């Protein structure tokens, strides 16, 4: 009895992974989630369904001498843009950093050619648990980033914080050297497909076929 249940659960999980692979192939042309099928670990990583409970975001103040409160507004705008897609991701900005799911901090500059970085923590089932977004105010060569670049990087890093990978198309916010803070149709569709898929592996793992 217990064995049958375990087998049917494994079968169900296999069918879910097949459905995910089919959805990813079907949407391959209009999204940039193909890396999920191609990469070695092939795991759908995203925030789990939170049943109306928003992701708590703490935006730290300061962190660099030239930090200004308007920079926090770029992060709020970024959150609004992704939340506005209504794919199931909602945010609330909190002051208490210890209770935040996503922590946003500012630094003066990175030591290498980069303006932002997002470190995600996820569990074995691909469910994102935490994110740390670091945003620079200057380039590594000491140039102050213009406001449109600060916004573009904030939107890009927030995209990573919800689980999005890079896009190879420079019109997309998720292009590595982000040029725009305006979500493209592909950005929108990619986020929508990501949040339609269940978190977890996309490929069958040998252990479960026993
Ligand atoms: Zn990136």
Boltz pocket constraint, residues with backbone or C-beta under 6 A from the ligand:
constraints:
  - pocket:
      binder: B
      contacts: [[A, 156], [A, 160], [A, 166], [A, 174], [A, 175], [A, 176]]
      max_distance: 6.0
